[in-house]
Amino acid sequence: MSHTGSTKRTPAAEIETCSCSKRTKGDSKAMTDSGSSESVDGEFSTSRVSDDSLVVGFDQTKAREILAKMILAHGLPFSIVEFEWFNQLSSHLNPFHQKVSENTIKQYCVKVFESERDKIKKVLQDVHRISLACDYWTSSDQTTGYLCLTAHYIDADWKLQKRIICFNELSLPYNGEIISNAIMNCLVKWGIENKIITITSALDYDGATDILRLRLEARGALHFQGFFFHLRCCAHILNSVVQDGFNKIESCLSKIREGVEYLGKEPHRLVKFKEVAIQLDISTHRSLWTDVKTRWNSTYRMLQSAIYYKTVFIGYASSDPNYEWLPPDVEWDNAEKVCKLVEGFGVTSLTTTLFSNTLYPTSNLLLIEIFGVKKEICEAYLSADGFTRGASISMFEKFEKYWDDVSLLIAVASILDPRFKQFAIQFCFEKVYSSSEASEQVKCVLAKLRVLYEMYEKEYISLSVSSSSLSIAGTRGTSSSVSSSTINEDFISFMQSKWAKNPPKSELDIYLEEPVFKRKELDVLTWWRENSMKFPILSKLARDVLCIPTTTATSESDFSVGSRVLDNYRSSLRKDMIEILVCGGDWIRASTKSESHTLQEAAMSEENLEIQIPATRLTNNQS
């Protein structure tokens, strides 16, 4: 099938339309004398429908469009329409259901995809600025690479939105030039190449974002002076930082991991483990946990539960000669130090913030959390304990390497939260810098925010002058309009001279000088919407800053949480159909507000990592 994005078909050319109106005699000739037969276009009917068969309000075409949306939204195979029991159910629910072929439902999926794409195109034309989340995927056989681009923006109702706009196969070799070309081609295709302010990604192959930055700069389309053009994914940075700490206790973690798996394989071992705990007067209300090595929070949970049961592991090892994974005391001690360090990162609150029940967190929420992590790493770096200090060195270096650009964004975003303003950055900087250095850091962030505001102010004035000029030009032709024009220009010159001597306060100054908004819970986007008339310039800046994603987790959760691969089914499809499935599914879920899962929920449901300790003793026969 050719790429459908550039080909327009009429429904009549693609599919047979079956409506609720009376069928003509010509339509009924497509049916054979038997109750089940093939129609002209290859579709099938599960039962004979007479010419007089009418169902008020039933539209076969509409039903198939809904079916196509269901397939896209839930990632179902096209072949579901030919499943016997699917058609049995459909016929039971509606006797006038007509079986549809796999090829035809594909065409309906294409039609739905094209319709949704056109709607999104129109929306994006009215969006002021757009931020991108960029991710790279590999097929299950590791032979094909894909580029995933997700557009993040705030719509006219001040609602945070995201849409996958690209899921395309990359050409070999996967280098910076190829990737930057693919991104640019996508932006041009959507007509948003002059609206991009930021690209958030976990990786940057061969400086792809630097190449793209130069191209946009040459077009005069590099916004925010490039301050935030490329941001590292916060979730991946945090995972990488913590993994450096875990690497220092890899031997202990390996023993704990294998030991827990050994216990979980046989119920009688868990019963024995519980008996040892009871003898040691240790409550067994906690579960044991296995982990996914690439997910630091699952490893932390495994380590935390193992440390809780440390003495139980020791007691069990002495009673089971086959248990050979008991860490020595020195490894237990080091594991406890790393666990305490990671626990100090504020694991629960940070995880909730990064993987919240919203689509994704706005960047104003992260400042205090991130600087809490930095504070803990700095304290460990200065620790008198040699192991703790050694474990924190690589963590400290990686944090400093990757958080620089991100910290500026979250600092600016926190100022644009009316509950925090400049006080949040003052609080955080004083935790990790000396008093004088903290003061300089605050001044630096405020200075950069002021530069951004002045850019928006200049753009706002320029648009206002252009609008005024058009209005004046439209009224020219009478003596009164010329006189009015002259008076307006003279008055503007007069006011400009007054402003030069005594410049009025900017919106930014007024905003910063007003008291903070004293409410613990606040939808910051709703606040800016309600105050956009009061701060017409600053609200535009806030709209663009607050839509910048700090993580690529949302694009991951749309397709495959954690595994980061294309399954065999999708890998076998044509590349244009893969894009229709991934992008179309994302658009349908978004349009119906039926996001399948948050990343955290999907990760929890993807595999069962919990090993519950049995509540009752097994009988001799069970053991």
C-alpha positions as CSV (number, residue, x, y, z in Angstrom):
1,M,0.0,0.0,0.0
2,S,1.4,3.4,-0.9
3,H,1.9,6.0,1.8
4,T,-1.6,7.2,2.5
5,G,-0.6,10.5,4.0
6,S,-0.2,12.1,0.6
7,T,-3.1,10.4,-1.2
8,K,-6.7,11.5,-1.0
9,R,-9.4,8.9,-1.6
10,T,-13.1,9.3,-1.5
11,P,-15.0,6.9,0.7
12,A,-16.7,5.6,-2.4
13,A,-13.4,4.6,-4.0
14,E,-12.1,2.9,-0.9
15,I,-15.0,1.1,0.7
16,E,-18.6,0.1,0.2
17,T,-20.9,2.3,2.2
18,C,-23.8,0.6,3.9
19,S,-26.3,3.1,5.3
20,C,-29.6,2.8,7.2
21,S,-31.6,3.8,4.2
22,K,-33.4,1.2,2.0
23,R,-31.1,-0.9,-0.2
24,T,-31.7,-0.8,-3.9
25,K,-32.3,-3.9,-5.9
26,G,-28.7,-3.5,-7.3
27,D,-27.3,-3.6,-3.7
28,S,-29.2,-6.8,-2.9
29,K,-27.7,-8.6,-5.9
30,A,-24.4,-8.6,-4.1
31,M,-26.0,-11.1,-1.8
32,T,-26.2,-14.7,-2.8
33,D,-29.2,-17.0,-2.1
34,S,-27.4,-18.4,0.9
35,G,-27.3,-16.7,4.3
36,S,-23.5,-16.0,4.2
37,S,-21.9,-14.6,1.1
38,E,-19.1,-12.3,-0.2
39,S,-20.0,-8.8,-1.4
40,V,-18.5,-7.0,-4.3
41,D,-15.6,-5.4,-2.4
42,G,-14.7,-8.6,-0.6
43,E,-16.6,-7.9,2.6
44,F,-18.8,-10.6,4.1
45,S,-22.2,-10.8,5.7
46,T,-22.8,-13.2,8.5
47,S,-26.6,-13.4,7.8
48,R,-28.9,-12.6,4.9
49,V,-30.4,-9.1,5.2
50,S,-33.6,-8.6,3.1
51,D,-34.3,-5.4,1.1
52,D,-36.9,-4.4,3.7
53,S,-34.5,-4.7,6.6
54,L,-34.2,-1.3,8.3
55,V,-32.7,-0.3,11.6
56,V,-33.6,3.2,12.5
57,G,-30.4,5.1,13.4
58,F,-28.0,2.4,12.4
59,D,-25.3,3.4,10.0
60,Q,-22.9,0.7,8.8
61,T,-20.3,3.2,7.8
62,K,-20.3,4.9,11.2
63,A,-20.1,1.5,12.9
64,R,-17.0,0.6,10.9
65,E,-15.4,4.0,11.7
66,I,-15.9,3.3,15.4
67,L,-14.5,-0.1,15.0
68,A,-11.4,1.4,13.2
69,K,-11.0,3.8,16.1
70,M,-11.2,1.0,18.6
71,I,-8.4,-0.9,16.7
72,L,-6.2,2.2,16.7
73,A,-6.9,3.3,20.3
74,H,-6.2,-0.1,21.8
75,G,-3.6,-1.5,19.5
76,L,-5.7,-4.4,18.3
77,P,-4.7,-6.5,15.2
78,F,-6.6,-5.7,12.0
79,S,-7.5,-9.4,11.8
80,I,-9.9,-9.1,14.8
81,V,-12.7,-8.3,12.4
82,E,-12.4,-11.8,10.9
83,F,-12.4,-13.6,14.3
84,E,-15.4,-15.9,14.6
85,W,-16.4,-15.0,18.1
86,F,-16.0,-11.2,17.5
87,N,-18.5,-11.5,14.7
88,Q,-20.7,-13.8,16.8
89,L,-20.8,-11.1,19.5
90,S,-21.4,-8.3,16.9
91,S,-24.2,-10.2,15.3
92,H,-25.8,-10.8,18.7
93,L,-25.7,-7.2,19.6
94,N,-26.9,-6.1,16.2
95,P,-28.5,-8.6,13.7
96,F,-27.7,-6.2,10.9
97,H,-24.0,-6.4,11.5
98,Q,-22.1,-7.2,8.4
99,K,-18.7,-8.9,8.6
100,V,-15.9,-6.7,7.2
101,S,-12.6,-7.9,5.8
102,E,-9.2,-7.2,7.2
103,N,-8.2,-5.1,4.1
104,T,-11.3,-3.0,4.3
105,I,-10.9,-2.2,8.0
106,K,-7.4,-1.1,7.2
107,Q,-8.8,1.4,4.8
108,Y,-11.2,2.7,7.4
109,C,-8.2,3.1,9.8
110,V,-6.4,5.1,7.1
111,K,-9.5,7.3,6.7
112,V,-9.7,7.9,10.5
113,F,-6.0,8.6,10.6
114,E,-6.2,11.2,7.8
115,S,-9.2,12.9,9.4
116,E,-7.6,13.2,12.8
117,R,-4.3,14.4,11.2
118,D,-6.1,17.2,9.5
119,K,-7.8,18.3,12.7
120,I,-4.5,18.4,14.6
121,K,-2.9,20.4,11.7
122,K,-5.5,23.1,12.1
123,V,-5.0,23.2,15.9
124,L,-1.2,23.5,15.6
125,Q,-1.5,26.4,13.2
126,D,-3.1,28.4,16.0
127,V,-0.6,27.4,18.6
128,H,2.1,30.0,19.4
129,R,5.0,27.8,20.3
130,I,5.5,24.0,20.4
131,S,7.9,21.9,22.4
132,L,9.1,18.4,21.2
133,A,9.9,15.2,23.1
134,C,12.2,13.1,21.0
135,D,12.7,9.3,21.5
136,Y,14.4,6.5,19.6
137,W,13.0,3.0,19.3
138,T,14.4,-0.3,18.2
139,S,12.5,-3.2,16.7
140,S,12.4,-6.5,18.6
141,D,15.1,-7.9,16.3
142,Q,17.3,-4.8,16.8
143,T,17.6,-4.3,13.0
144,T,15.3,-1.3,12.5
145,G,15.4,2.1,14.2
146,Y,12.4,4.4,14.6
147,L,12.2,8.1,15.5
148,C,9.3,9.2,17.7
149,L,8.4,12.9,18.0
150,T,5.7,14.2,20.4
151,A,4.5,17.7,20.2
152,H,3.7,19.4,23.5
153,Y,1.6,22.6,23.7
154,I,-1.0,24.5,25.6
155,D,-4.3,24.9,23.7
156,A,-6.6,27.8,23.5
157,D,-8.3,26.7,26.7
158,W,-5.0,26.6,28.6
159,K,-5.0,22.8,28.7
160,L,-1.8,20.9,28.5
161,Q,-1.8,18.7,25.3
162,K,0.5,16.3,23.6
163,R,0.3,14.5,20.3
164,I,2.7,12.1,18.6
165,I,3.4,13.7,15.2
166,C,6.0,11.3,13.9
167,F,6.8,7.6,14.3
168,N,9.0,6.9,11.3
169,E,11.6,4.4,10.4
170,L,15.1,5.9,10.2
171,S,17.4,5.4,7.3
172,L,20.9,3.9,7.8
173,P,23.3,4.9,9.2
174,Y,21.7,6.3,12.4
175,N,23.8,9.5,12.7
176,G,23.2,13.1,13.5
177,E,22.6,14.2,9.9
178,I,20.0,11.5,9.2
179,I,18.2,12.1,12.5
180,S,18.1,15.9,12.1
181,N,16.9,15.5,8.5
182,A,14.1,13.3,9.7
183,I,13.0,15.7,12.4
184,M,13.1,18.7,10.1
185,N,11.1,16.8,7.4
186,C,8.5,16.1,10.0
187,L,8.3,19.7,11.2
188,V,7.9,21.0,7.6
189,K,5.3,18.3,6.8
190,W,3.2,19.6,9.8
191,G,4.0,23.3,9.0
192,I,5.5,24.0,12.5
193,E,9.1,24.4,11.6
194,N,9.1,28.0,12.9
195,K,7.4,27.3,16.2
196,I,9.8,24.9,18.0
197,I,11.3,26.1,21.2
198,T,12.7,23.0,22.8
199,I,13.6,19.4,22.1
200,T,13.6,17.0,25.1
201,S,15.4,13.7,24.6
202,A,17.2,11.0,26.5
203,L,19.9,10.6,23.9
204,D,21.5,12.9,21.3
205,Y,23.0,10.8,18.5
206,D,26.0,12.4,17.0
207,G,24.8,15.9,17.9
208,A,21.6,15.7,16.0
209,T,20.0,18.5,18.0
210,D,23.0,20.7,17.4
211,I,22.7,20.3,13.7
212,L,18.9,21.0,13.9
213,R,19.6,24.1,16.1
214,L,21.9,25.5,13.4
215,R,19.3,25.0,10.7
216,L,16.6,26.7,12.7
217,E,18.9,29.5,13.7
218,A,19.7,30.1,10.0
219,R,15.9,30.4,9.4
220,G,15.6,32.9,12.2
221,A,13.4,30.4,14.1
222,L,15.6,29.8,17.2
223,H,13.4,31.0,20.0
224,F,14.3,31.8,23.7
225,Q,17.8,32.6,22.3
226,G,18.3,28.9,22.4
227,F,18.3,28.8,26.2
228,F,16.4,25.6,26.4
229,F,16.7,24.3,22.9
230,H,18.0,20.8,24.0
231,L,17.0,19.4,27.3
232,R,17.9,16.0,28.7
233,C,15.0,13.8,29.9
234,C,14.8,14.2,33.7
235,A,13.7,10.7,34.3
236,H,16.7,9.2,32.3
237,I,19.1,11.5,34.1
238,L,17.8,10.6,37.5
239,N,17.9,6.9,36.6
240,S,21.5,7.2,35.3
241,V,22.6,9.0,38.4
242,V,21.1,6.5,40.8
243,Q,22.4,3.5,38.7
244,D,25.9,4.9,39.3
245,G,25.3,4.5,43.0
246,F,23.9,1.0,42.6
247,N,27.0,0.0,40.6
248,K,29.0,0.4,43.7
249,I,27.0,-2.4,45.4
250,E,26.4,-4.6,42.3
251,S,27.8,-7.7,44.1
252,C,25.3,-7.3,46.9
253,L,22.4,-6.5,44.6
254,S,23.1,-9.6,42.5
255,K,23.1,-11.8,45.6
256,I,19.8,-10.3,46.9
257,R,18.2,-10.5,43.4
258,E,19.1,-14.2,43.0
259,G,18.2,-15.0,46.6
260,V,14.8,-13.5,46.3
261,E,14.1,-15.3,43.1
262,Y,15.2,-18.6,44.7
263,L,12.7,-18.0,47.6
264,G,9.9,-17.1,45.2
265,K,10.2,-20.3,43.1
266,E,8.8,-22.6,45.8
267,P,6.0,-21.8,48.3
268,H,7.5,-23.9,51.1
269,R,10.7,-21.8,51.0
270,L,8.6,-18.6,51.7
271,V,6.8,-20.5,54.5
272,K,10.2,-21.4,56.0
273,F,11.3,-17.7,55.5
274,K,8.2,-16.6,57.5
275,E,8.9,-19.1,60.3
276,V,12.4,-17.7,60.7
277,A,11.0,-14.1,60.8
278,I,8.5,-15.1,63.5
279,Q,11.3,-16.7,65.6
280,L,13.2,-13.4,65.3
281,D,10.0,-11.4,66.2
282,I,10.1,-9.6,62.8
283,S,6.7,-8.7,61.3
284,T,6.1,-10.1,57.8
285,H,3.7,-7.5,56.7
286,R,6.1,-6.4,54.0
287,S,6.5,-8.3,50.7
288,L,9.8,-9.3,49.1
289,W,10.5,-7.7,45.7
290,T,12.4,-8.6,42.5
291,D,13.4,-5.8,40.2
292,V,14.0,-4.6,36.6
293,K,17.6,-3.7,36.4
294,T,17.0,-0.7,34.2
295,R,14.5,0.8,36.6
296,W,16.2,2.4,39.6
297,N,13.0,2.7,41.7
298,S,12.3,-1.1,41.4
299,T,15.8,-1.9,42.4
300,Y,15.5,0.5,45.4
301,R,12.3,-1.2,46.4
302,M,14.0,-4.6,46.2
303,L,16.9,-3.4,48.2
304,Q,14.8,-1.7,50.9
305,S,12.7,-4.8,51.5
306,A,15.8,-7.0,51.6
307,I,17.5,-4.7,54.2
308,Y,14.3,-4.9,56.3
309,Y,14.6,-8.7,56.3
310,K,18.4,-8.8,56.6
311,T,18.5,-10.9,59.8
312,V,15.8,-13.2,58.4
313,F,18.0,-13.8,55.3
314,I,20.9,-14.7,57.6
315,G,18.7,-17.1,59.7
316,Y,17.2,-18.7,56.6
317,A,20.6,-19.3,55.0
318,S,21.7,-21.2,58.1
319,S,18.7,-23.5,57.8
320,D,18.8,-24.1,54.0
321,P,22.1,-25.6,52.7
322,N,21.0,-24.9,49.1
323,Y,20.8,-21.1,49.8
324,E,24.1,-19.6,48.6
325,W,23.4,-16.0,48.0
326,L,23.9,-14.4,51.4
327,P,25.9,-11.2,51.2
328,P,28.7,-10.8,53.7
329,D,28.3,-8.2,56.5
330,V,30.5,-5.5,54.7
331,E,28.2,-5.7,51.6
332,W,25.1,-5.4,53.7
333,D,26.6,-2.3,55.4
334,N,27.5,-0.7,52.1
335,A,24.0,-1.5,50.7
336,E,22.4,0.2,53.6
337,K,24.5,3.4,53.0
338,V,23.5,3.5,49.3
339,C,19.8,2.8,50.2
340,K,19.9,5.7,52.7
341,L,21.4,8.0,50.1
342,V,18.8,7.2,47.5
343,E,16.0,7.4,50.1
344,G,17.2,10.9,50.8
345,F,16.3,11.8,47.2
346,G,12.7,11.9,48.2
347,V,11.8,8.8,46.2
348,T,8.1,8.9,46.8
349,S,7.4,12.5,46.1
350,L,9.8,12.7,43.1
351,T,8.3,9.6,41.5
352,T,4.8,11.0,42.1
353,T,5.8,14.2,40.5
354,L,7.5,12.7,37.4
355,F,5.0,10.0,36.9
356,S,1.8,11.7,38.1
357,N,-1.7,10.9,37.2
358,T,-1.8,13.9,34.8
359,L,-0.6,13.5,31.3
360,Y,2.8,14.8,32.3
361,P,4.1,17.3,35.0
362,T,4.5,21.0,34.2
363,S,8.1,22.1,34.8
364,N,7.2,24.4,37.6
365,L,6.7,21.4,39.9
366,L,10.3,20.0,39.9
367,L,12.6,22.7,41.3
368,I,12.5,21.7,45.0
369,E,12.5,18.0,44.2
370,I,15.6,18.3,41.9
371,F,17.5,20.4,44.3
372,G,16.7,18.0,47.1
373,V,18.5,15.3,45.0
374,K,21.4,17.7,44.5
375,K,21.6,18.5,48.2
376,E,21.8,14.8,49.2
377,I,24.5,14.1,46.6
378,C,26.5,17.1,47.8
379,E,26.3,16.0,51.4
380,A,27.4,12.5,50.5
381,Y,30.2,14.0,48.4
382,L,31.4,15.7,51.6
383,S,30.8,12.7,53.9
384,A,33.4,11.5,56.3
385,D,32.5,7.9,55.4
386,G,34.9,6.8,52.7
387,F,32.5,4.4,51.0
388,T,29.6,7.0,50.9
389,R,31.9,9.6,49.5
390,G,33.3,7.3,46.9
391,A,29.8,6.1,45.8
392,S,28.7,9.7,45.4
393,I,31.6,10.9,43.2
394,S,30.3,9.6,39.9
395,M,26.8,10.5,40.9
396,F,27.9,14.1,41.6
397,E,29.8,14.4,38.3
398,K,26.9,13.1,36.2
399,F,24.4,15.3,38.0
400,E,26.5,18.4,37.3
401,K,27.1,17.4,33.7
402,Y,23.4,16.9,32.7
403,W,21.4,19.1,35.0
404,D,22.8,22.5,34.0
405,D,20.3,23.4,31.2
406,V,17.4,21.6,32.9
407,S,18.0,23.5,36.1
408,L,17.6,26.9,34.3
409,L,14.3,25.8,32.8
410,I,12.8,24.5,36.1
411,A,14.1,27.7,37.9
412,V,12.4,30.0,35.4
413,A,9.2,27.8,35.4
414,S,9.1,27.9,39.2
415,I,9.2,31.7,39.2
416,L,6.2,31.6,36.9
417,D,4.3,29.7,39.5
418,P,2.5,32.4,41.5
419,R,2.9,30.3,44.7
420,F,6.7,30.3,44.4
421,K,7.9,33.3,42.3
422,Q,11.6,34.1,43.1
423,F,11.4,32.7,46.6
424,A,11.6,29.0,45.5
425,I,15.0,29.5,43.8
426,Q,16.3,31.5,46.8
427,F,15.3,28.6,49.1
428,C,16.9,26.0,46.9
429,F,20.1,27.8,46.0
430,E,20.8,28.6,49.6
431,K,20.7,24.8,50.3
432,V,23.6,24.0,47.9
433,Y,25.6,27.2,47.5
434,S,27.2,29.7,49.9
435,S,25.2,32.8,50.7
436,S,27.0,35.1,48.2
437,E,27.0,32.4,45.4
438,A,23.3,31.7,46.0
439,S,22.6,35.4,45.6
440,E,24.5,35.5,42.3
441,Q,22.7,32.4,41.0
442,V,19.3,34.0,41.8
443,K,20.3,37.2,40.0
444,C,21.5,35.2,37.0
445,V,18.2,33.3,36.7
446,L,16.1,36.5,37.0
447,A,18.3,38.3,34.4
448,K,17.7,35.5,31.9
449,L,14.0,35.6,32.7
450,R,14.0,39.3,32.0
451,V,15.7,38.7,28.7
452,L,13.0,36.3,27.7
453,Y,10.3,38.7,28.9
454,E,11.7,41.6,26.9
455,M,11.7,39.4,23.7
456,Y,8.0,38.7,24.3
457,E,7.3,42.4,25.1
458,K,9.0,43.4,21.8
459,E,7.0,40.9,19.9
460,Y,3.8,42.0,21.6
461,I,4.4,45.7,20.8
462,S,5.4,44.9,17.2
463,L,2.1,43.0,16.7
464,S,0.1,45.8,18.3
465,V,1.7,48.4,16.1
466,S,1.1,46.3,13.0
467,S,-2.5,45.8,14.0
468,S,-2.9,49.6,14.6
469,S,-1.3,50.4,11.2
470,L,-3.7,48.1,9.4
471,S,-6.6,49.7,11.2
472,I,-5.4,53.2,10.2
473,A,-4.7,52.1,6.6
474,G,-8.2,50.7,6.4
475,T,-9.8,54.1,7.3
476,R,-7.7,56.4,5.1
477,G,-9.5,58.3,2.4
478,T,-11.2,61.0,4.4
479,S,-9.8,64.2,5.9
480,S,-11.0,63.2,9.4
481,S,-9.2,59.8,9.2
482,V,-5.9,61.6,8.2
483,S,-6.2,64.0,11.1
484,S,-7.0,61.2,13.5
485,S,-3.9,59.3,12.3
486,T,-1.7,62.3,12.8
487,I,-3.0,62.8,16.3
488,N,-2.4,59.2,17.2
489,E,1.2,59.3,16.0
490,D,1.9,62.5,17.8
491,F,0.4,61.1,21.0
492,I,2.5,58.0,20.7
493,S,5.6,60.1,20.3
494,F,4.6,62.1,23.3
495,M,4.1,59.0,25.5
496,Q,7.3,57.5,24.4
497,S,9.2,60.6,25.6
498,K,7.4,60.3,28.9
499,W,8.3,56.6,29.2
500,A,11.9,57.3,28.4
501,K,12.1,59.7,31.4
502,N,10.0,57.6,33.7
503,P,9.5,54.1,32.3
504,P,6.4,52.3,33.6
505,K,6.8,49.0,35.5
506,S,6.8,46.0,33.3
507,E,4.4,43.1,33.8
508,L,7.2,41.0,35.1
509,D,8.1,43.6,37.8
510,I,4.5,43.9,38.8
511,Y,4.1,40.1,39.0
512,L,7.2,39.7,41.1
513,E,6.3,42.5,43.5
514,E,2.8,41.2,44.2
515,P,2.4,38.8,47.2
516,V,2.7,35.1,46.4
517,F,-0.6,33.2,45.9
518,K,-1.2,31.5,49.2
519,R,-2.7,28.2,48.2
520,K,-1.0,24.8,48.5
521,E,-2.9,23.2,45.6
522,L,-3.2,25.2,42.4
523,D,-3.7,24.5,38.7
524,V,-1.0,27.0,37.5
525,L,-2.4,27.0,33.9
526,T,-5.9,27.9,35.1
527,W,-4.3,30.8,37.2
528,W,-2.5,32.1,34.1
529,R,-5.7,31.8,32.0
530,E,-7.7,33.8,34.6
531,N,-4.9,36.4,34.8
532,S,-4.1,36.7,31.1
533,M,-5.9,40.0,30.7
534,K,-3.9,41.4,33.6
535,F,-0.6,40.0,32.3
536,P,-1.1,39.8,28.5
537,I,2.7,39.6,27.7
538,L,3.9,37.5,30.7
539,S,1.0,35.0,30.3
540,K,2.3,34.3,26.7
541,L,5.7,33.6,28.1
542,A,4.3,31.4,30.9
543,R,2.2,29.5,28.3
544,D,5.3,28.6,26.3
545,V,7.6,27.8,29.2
546,L,5.1,25.6,31.1
547,C,4.4,23.4,28.0
548,I,8.1,22.3,27.9
549,P,8.3,18.6,28.8
550,T,10.9,17.6,31.3
551,T,10.7,13.9,30.4
552,T,10.1,11.7,27.4
553,A,8.2,9.2,29.6
554,T,4.8,10.1,28.0
555,S,5.9,9.0,24.5
556,E,7.3,5.8,26.0
557,S,4.1,5.0,27.8
558,D,2.1,5.5,24.6
559,F,3.7,2.5,23.0
560,S,5.7,0.2,25.3
561,V,6.5,1.0,28.9
562,G,10.0,-0.1,29.8
563,S,10.7,-2.6,27.1
564,R,11.4,0.2,24.5
565,V,10.9,-2.2,21.6
566,L,8.4,-2.8,18.8
567,D,6.7,-6.1,19.2
568,N,6.9,-8.7,16.4
569,Y,3.4,-7.9,15.1
570,R,4.1,-4.2,14.6
571,S,7.6,-4.8,13.3
572,S,6.2,-7.0,10.5
573,L,3.9,-4.2,9.2
574,R,4.7,-1.7,6.5
575,K,6.3,1.5,7.9
576,D,3.4,3.7,6.8
577,M,1.0,1.5,8.6
578,I,3.1,1.5,11.8
579,E,2.9,5.3,11.8
580,I,-0.9,5.1,11.4
581,L,-1.2,2.7,14.3
582,V,1.1,4.6,16.7
583,C,0.1,8.1,15.8
584,G,-3.6,7.3,15.1
585,G,-3.9,5.4,18.4
586,D,-2.4,8.4,20.3
587,W,-4.8,10.9,18.6
588,I,-7.9,8.8,19.2
589,R,-7.1,8.3,22.9
590,A,-6.4,12.0,23.3
591,S,-9.6,13.1,21.5
592,T,-11.7,10.8,23.7
593,K,-9.7,11.6,26.9
594,S,-9.1,7.9,27.4
595,E,-5.4,7.7,28.1
596,S,-4.7,4.0,28.7
597,H,-2.3,4.3,31.7
598,T,0.1,6.6,33.3
599,L,3.7,5.4,33.0
600,Q,3.7,4.3,36.7
601,E,0.4,2.3,36.4
602,A,1.5,0.6,33.2
603,A,4.9,-0.3,34.7
604,M,3.2,-1.8,37.7
605,S,0.9,-3.9,35.5
606,E,3.5,-4.9,33.0
607,E,5.1,-7.4,35.3
608,N,4.6,-8.8,38.8
609,L,7.6,-7.9,40.8
610,E,6.0,-8.4,44.3
611,I,6.5,-11.7,46.1
612,Q,4.1,-11.9,49.0
613,I,5.0,-13.9,52.1
614,P,2.2,-16.4,52.7
615,A,-0.2,-15.7,55.6
616,T,-0.7,-19.3,56.7
617,R,1.4,-22.4,57.2
618,L,1.3,-25.0,54.4
619,T,0.4,-28.6,55.3
620,N,3.0,-31.4,54.9
621,N,1.3,-32.5,51.7
622,Q,1.6,-29.0,50.3
623,S,5.2,-28.8,51.1
